[in-house]
Structures are given as structure tokens and as C-alpha cells.
């Protein structure tokens, strides 16, 4: 089990913004993953999408890693931000962009 945890840990720590999702950013395979992709694309942030459908171990591993039961899961600078609802609420409140900028992540839409 530690192998998958190490993999997740390295993805989270080596990429500024990582989205563990069902499918890929170009082809999301669930509506919630698709919504987060749309938001991240709209904000204009570079991120890495990790497709949890490639492995049952990864799909379970990410839930254990974050102690969060659902996918997608967004990480920024090694910190778990949340799933679709949290990301959408932050985006609608204008907090997501500020949060990313505060974390030192460049966004195209930032002033």
C-alpha cells in the first residue's frame, strides 16, 4: 500500500497544482471532474491531471491519502483544497484565484 501512497505524495509535492480526477483534463469521465477542469481552465492555471480510473489502487489510495471520500480532489502546493463543491464555491466567491495567487501559482486571469 505504501507504494501508491508514495506515488500520490510525489505527485502532490512535485506539481504546484494537481487534480486527481476521473478521466483526463482533455476528456473528463465524470461531471464533477469536468466542472473542476472547466474552472481551472477558466482561471488559466497550469495543472496536472491524474486519472484515477487507470488503477483501482490509485482510486482508493487518493481517498485514503486525503481522508476525503470523493473524486475529484484538488491539491495546491502540496495542500488538499477540496472536491468539486468546494472548488466551485471558492471560484464563485472569487476566492479560488486569490488562493492560487497567495500560494504563488500564476493564473492568467490575475491582475
N, C-alpha and C positions, 0 to 999 in steps of 0.2 A: 504493500500500500504506500510505503514511503516514496517509491519511485514516482508515482503520479503526483504526490504532494510536492516533491522536489521540482517536477516539471512545471506545475502551476506556479509555484513560488518563483521560479526563474523567469517565467513569462511576465508575471506581475511586477517583478523588480527590474527587469531589463527593458521594459517598454513604458513610456510615460503614461500612455492611455491604452488599456486593454479591455476589450469586450468579449467575454465568454458568452457565446450565443449559439442558437440552433441555426446551422447554415453558415454562410459567409456574408461579408458586407455586400458583395455583388449579388448574392442570391440567398437572402434570409429565408429560412424554412419554418418560421413561426411569426405570427403577427406582432408579438411583443418584441422579439428580436428586431423585426423590421422597423418598428417605431423608434427604437433606440438608435438604429443605424441612420434613419432619416434625421433625427435630432442632431446626432454627431456630425453628419454630413452638412446639415444646415448651418451649424455653428462653425463648421470649417476647421475641425480639429483632426490632425493625423492620429490614427489609432490602429491598433492591430486587432483583427477579429480572430478569435479562436473557436473553431467549430466543434462543439461538444458532441455532435452526432457521430463523429469519427470513432468514438470509443465509449462504451458503457462505463468503463473505469473512470474516464475523464468526466463524464456526465455526473457520476456520483461523487467523484473526487472534489469537484469545484463546490458542490453543496456542503461537503464536509469542511473544506478549506475555509469557507466564509461563514459557515454555520447559517446559511441562508437557503431556504428550500426551493427557490425557483431560479430559472434561467430566462432571460439574460442577466448577467452580472457585470457591472462596470467598475473598473479599477483605475484610479488616477494616482500616479506616483506611488504605487505600492499600497494605496489605501482603498478599501472597499467603499464604493459610493452607494450602490444600491441596485435595484432592479428597475424594470420598466416604469412602474408607477412613480418611484422616487425621482428618477431621471426626468420623467415628463413633468412632474410638479416643479422641480428645480428649473427646468427650461422655461415653463410657462411663467414662472415668477421672476425670470431673468437672473436667477441665481447660478445657473449652470455655467454660463460664460464667465461670471465673476469668480466662481470657484476655480475654474480651469486657469484663469489668468493669475489668481493668487498662488496657485500651485506652480506657476512658471511654465505653463503649457501654452504655446501660441495658438490663438484662434483667429481665423480670417475675419470674423465679424467684430473683433475687438477694436475699440477706438485707439 
